[in-house]
Amino acid sequence: MKKFEEKTIQSEVKFKGRIITLQVDEVELPNGKTSNREIVKHPGAVAVIAVTNDNKIVLVEQFRKPLERSIIEIPAGKIEIGEAPEITALRELEEETGYTTDNLQYIQSFATSPGFADEIIHLYFAENIKKMEQPVGLDEDEFVELLHVSISEMEEMVKKQQIYDAKTAFAYIWLKDYIKEA
C-alpha cells in the first residue's frame, strides 16, 4: 500500500458535463475508517509560455465566470479526447493568439487542485513565434484580448492580481530566470 493511500470502496458519478465529471468516492482511510471524496474529473489541459523575439510575453485577457472577473493568463486550453498535449499546446497558441512556432518545448506538468480535482496542466514554452498569415481564430464562445508585455510589466500584473491563476503565476516565476531585462 502507498503511504496514506485511500482505497476506493465504491464510486458514483453525480454529474457528467461537456468538460468535467463529478463523482463521489467512498474510500477506506489508512486507519481503516471510511470517508467520502468529491472528485472533479477533467481530461487535462495545456498552457503555453509564448515569448516574441523582442522578449515580450504573449498573454490573453478573458472573463472567467467562476471568478466573476477578467484575468490575464498565458494561452491555455483543454486537451481533446485522443489529442497529444503538444498538439493541444500548438492548437491553443494558434487559436488564442494567432501565433505559431516550430520550437515548442515541454517544461513540466502539474496538478491544479489536487484536493478535489484530477486536472493536470502540461506546460510548454514557445519561442521564435511568428504571426500566422491566416489565423485559426477563437472558438465561438471565447472572447480574449491579446497582450504583449515585458517581464517587469508581468510582475506588476501579478502584484495587482490581474494575473490571478496558478499556471500564469508559475509561468512568471519560470520566466524570471529566462528573460533578463537590461
N, C-alpha and C positions, 0 to 999 in steps of 0.2 A: 504494500500500500504506500502511495506517495504521502509525504509528510502533510498532515492536516487534510487529507483527501476526504471529500464528501461523496459517498456512493449514492447514485440515483436509485431510488426505490420505484418511483413512477413519475411520468411526465405527461402533462396535459396542455395542449395548445388552446389558448384562450382567444387569440386573435391572429388572423393571418392577413396581412395587408400587401400592398404593392412593394413596399420597401422593407418592412420589418414583420417579424412574427413574435408574439408574446406567449411564452409558455411558463407554466408553474411546475417546478420540480419538487417532489417530496424527496428529501435526502436524509441519509443516515450520517450523523456527525461523527468525528473521531472518538467521541466519548460514548458512542452507542445510542444517544438520543436522536430524535428526528426533528426536522425543521422544513420549512418551505422556502424555495428560492424563486423569485420572479425574474425571468431571464428574457431579455430582448435579443432575438436572433437577427443578425444582419449579414448580408453577403460580403461585406468588406468594402473598402474604399481605397482610393489613391489620393495623393496630394503631390503637387509639383512646385518646387522652388525654381522659378524661371528667372534668369538674370540676362539682361541685354549686354551687348559688347561694351557699353559705357557704364557697366556696373549698376544699372537701375534694376530694382526688383519689380517684377510684374505681379500686381495684386488685383483683386476684384473686390468691389464693394457690393453687397447684396443684403436684402432684408431676410432675416431668419425668424420665421414665425414662432418657433418655440421660445425665443428670447424676446420677441416683440420689438425688435430693433434691427437696424442695419449694422453690420460689422464688416471689417476689411479682412480679407483672407488671401491665402495663396490659392491658386486654382486647385479644385478637387472635385471628386465625384465617385459615385457608386460603381463597383465592378458589376458588369452584367454577367449573367449565367454563362459559364464556359469561356469567359474572356480572361486572358492573362493580364495580371496587373500592369505590366509595362505597356500593353496595348491600350488599356484604360487610361493610363497616365498621358500618353500621347494624344489620345482622343479628347480628353478633358482639356489639355493645354490648347489644342486647336479650337475646340468649341467655345471655351470661355474667354480666350484671349486673341484668337486669330493668329497666333504664333505656332510655329512648328520647329522641330530640331532633329538633327541626326546624332545628337550627343545627349542621350538620356542615361543618367547613371543612378543606380539604386543606392539609397542611403541606408535606410533601415525600416523596419515595421514595428508598430507599437499598438497596444490596446488603448482604446479611447476612454472607456468607462467600465473597467473590469468588475466593478461591484454589482453590475446588473446587466451588462451587455457583452456580447462576444465580438463586437466590431473590431476589426484590425485595419489600421491605415498603413499602406505601403507608401513610403516617402521617396520621391525621386528628385534629382537635380538636373536641370536642363540649362546648358549654356550654348553659346553660339546659336541662339534662337533667331529665327527670321520670320518676318511678316509673311503670311500666306497671300498669294495673289488673289485667290478666291476663298476667303474664309468659310469654314463649315457653318458657323452660326450656332446660336444657342438653342436649347430645347424650347418649345413654345411656352412653357411655364417658368422660364428663367429670365431674370432681368438683372443685369450686372453693369457696373461702371468699371472700366479698366483704369488702373492707376500705375504709374511708373515712379518709384520712389528710391531715394538713396537709403543707405543703411542707417544714417542718422535720422532721417525722416521716419523710417520704420520704427526706430527706437522711441521716438516721440509718440507714435501711434499706439505703441504698447503702453507707454506711461499714461496716455489719455484714455486707455481702454477702448480705443477704436478697433484695435486688434485685441480680440477677447477670447479667441478659441485656442485650444492647446496646440493644434497642429501648426498654426501660424506663429505662435509664440516659440514653439520648438524650432521652426524654420529661422526665426530671428536669431536665436541663440547659435544655431549652426552657422548662419551667415556671418556673424560677428568675426569668426575666425577665418572665413573665406575672403571677405571683402575688407580691404584695408583702405580707408579713405585718406586722402592727402590732407 
